Amino acid sequence: MSGDQLHTYEPADLDDMSPLQALDAMTADVRGHRITVDSTGLFNATRHIGLLCQLAARMAADAEYQLSPNIADLPPAEHLGASAGHLGQAIAHYTQALAPLLTLTTTAQDTPQQKLDSLDHHNRLRSHLDDAGRALAAARTVLAVPQPLTAPNKPAPAPLRARAVRSRT
C-alpha cells in the first residue's frame, strides 16, 4: 500500500462519538492519510470525501434532532448547522482536488517539460487541500465553543392583573 497504513476510522465508529470527537477523528485521519500523487493518494481522497459526507449528514441530522424538546448532550442546533456547512465546504474542496490529482496520477512526469507542465496541477491540488483543511478547522471552532450553562428554570413572574373597573349601577 505504498507505506500507507490502513485507515483507522469507519463511519460506524464515528457514529459512536460525540460530534466534536468525530470531527477530531476525521481531522486526525486526514492528517494521517495524506493525499499523494499516486493510487494511494487517490484512494485516500475518495475515502476522505466519503467520511466527510457521512459526517456532514450526521451533523445536519443532529441539528434537526436538537430542535426537538428535551435533547441533551448535543451542541446547539446553530453550531451543528454551521459545522455541517463547513464540512460541506471541505467536501467541495476535496471533490475539486480530484481533477488535478487524477491528471497528476495518470500523466507521465518524466521530462523537465512534463514536470513544468504539472506545476499548475500541483498548485491547484495544494490550494484545494489547504482550503479543505481550513474548512475542517472552522467546523471544529464552531463545535468547540463552550455551551452556556443553563440556569435553573425560574418560575415565570405572575402576570400583572389589570385593576378591575367597578361600575356603579
For each residue, the residues with C-beta under 8 A, 3 or more apart:
1: 4 5 6 40
2: 36 38 39 40
3:
4: 1 33 40 44
5: 1 32 33
6: 1
7: 10 29 33 47
8: 25 28 29 32
9: 13 14 25 26 29 51
10: 7 13 14
11: 14 15 50 51 54
12: 15 16
13: 9 10 16 17 25
14: 9 10 11 17 22 25 26 51 54 55 58
15: 11 12 22 58
16: 12 13
17: 13 14 21 22 25
18: 21 22 73
19: 22 23 58 59 62 74 75 80 83 143
20: 23 24 75 140 143 144
21: 17 18 24 25
22: 14 15 17 18 19 25 26 55 58
23: 19 20 26 27 55 83 87 136 139 140 143
24: 20 21 27 28 140
25: 8 9 13 14 17 21 22 28 29
26: 9 14 22 23 29 30 51 52 55 136
27: 23 24 30 31 136 137 140
28: 8 24 25 31 32
29: 7 8 9 25 26 32 33 48 51
30: 26 27 33 48 132 133 136
31: 27 28 34
32: 5 8 28 29
33: 4 5 7 29 30 44 47 48
34: 31 41 44
35: 41 44 45 48 97 101 125 129
36: 2 40 41 44
37: 41 101 104 105 122 125
38: 2 41 42 105
39: 2 42 43 105
40: 1 2 4 36 43 44
41: 34 35 36 37 38 44 45 101 105
42: 38 39 45 46 98 101 102 105
43: 39 40 46 47
44: 4 33 34 35 36 40 41 47 48
45: 35 41 42 48 49 94 97 98 101
46: 42 43 49 50 98
47: 7 33 43 44 50 51
48: 29 30 33 35 44 45 51 52 94
49: 45 46 52 53 91 94 95
50: 11 46 47 53 54
51: 9 11 14 26 29 47 48 54 55
52: 26 48 49 55 56 87 90 91 94
53: 49 50 56 57 91
54: 11 14 50 51 57 58
55: 14 22 23 26 51 52 58 59 87
56: 52 53 59 60 84 87 88 91
57: 53 54 60 61
58: 14 15 19 22 54 55 61 62
59: 19 55 56 62 63 80 81 83 84 87
60: 56 57 63 64 80 81 84
61: 57 58 64 65
62: 19 58 59 65 66 74 75 80
63: 59 60 66 67 77 78 80 81 84
64: 60 61 67 77
65: 61 62 68 71 74
66: 62 63 71 74 75 76 77 80
67: 63 64 77
68: 65 71
69:
70:
71: 65 66 68 74
72:
73: 18
74: 19 62 65 66 71 80
75: 19 20 62 66 79 80 83 143 145 147
76: 66 79 80 147
77: 63 64 66 67 80 81
78: 63 81 82
79: 75 76 82 83 142 143 145
80: 19 59 60 62 63 66 74 75 76 77 83 84 143
81: 59 60 63 77 78 84 85
82: 78 79 85 86 139 142
83: 19 23 59 75 79 80 86 87 139 140 142 143
84: 56 59 60 63 80 81 87 88 139
85: 81 82 88 89
86: 82 83 89 90 135 136 138 139 142
87: 23 52 55 56 59 83 84 90 91 135 136 139
88: 56 84 85 91 92
89: 85 86 92 93 131 132 135 138
90: 52 86 87 93 94 132 133 135 136 139
91: 49 52 53 56 87 88 94 95
92: 88 89 95 96
93: 89 90 96 97 128 129 131 132 135
94: 45 48 49 52 90 91 97 98 128 129 132
95: 49 91 92 98
96: 92 93 99 128
97: 35 45 93 94 100 101 124 125 128 129 132
98: 42 45 46 94 95 101 102
99: 96 102 103 124
100: 97 103 104 120 121 122 124 125 128
101: 35 37 41 42 45 97 98 104 105 125
102: 42 98 99 105 106
103: 99 100 106 107 118 121
104: 37 100 101 107 109 118 121 122 125
105: 37 38 39 41 42 101 102
106: 102 103
107: 103 104 114 118
108: 114
109: 104 114 115 118
110: 114
111: 114 115
112: 115 116
113: 116 117
114: 107 108 109 110 111 117 118
115: 109 111 112 118 119
116: 112 113 119
117: 113 114 120
118: 103 104 107 109 114 115 121 122
119: 115 116 122 123
120: 100 117 123 124
121: 100 103 104 118 124 125
122: 37 100 104 118 119 125 126
123: 119 120 126 127
124: 97 99 100 120 121 127 128
125: 35 37 97 100 101 104 121 122 128 129
126: 122 123 129 130
127: 123 124 130 131
128: 93 94 96 97 100 124 125 131 132
129: 35 93 94 97 125 126 132 133
130: 126 127 133 134
131: 89 93 127 128 134 135
132: 30 89 90 93 94 97 128 129 135 136
133: 30 90 129 130 136 137
134: 130 131 137 138
135: 86 87 89 90 93 131 132 138 139
136: 23 26 27 30 86 87 90 132 133 139 140
137: 27 133 134 140 141
138: 86 89 134 135 141 142
139: 23 82 83 84 86 87 90 135 136 142 143
140: 20 23 24 27 83 136 137 143 144
141: 137 138 144 145
142: 79 82 83 86 138 139 145
143: 19 20 23 75 79 80 83 139 140
144: 20 140 141
145: 75 79 141 142
146:
147: 75 76
148:
149:
150:
151: 154
152:
153:
154: 151
155:
156:
157:
158:
159:
160:
161:
162:
163:
164:
165:
166:
167:
168:
169:
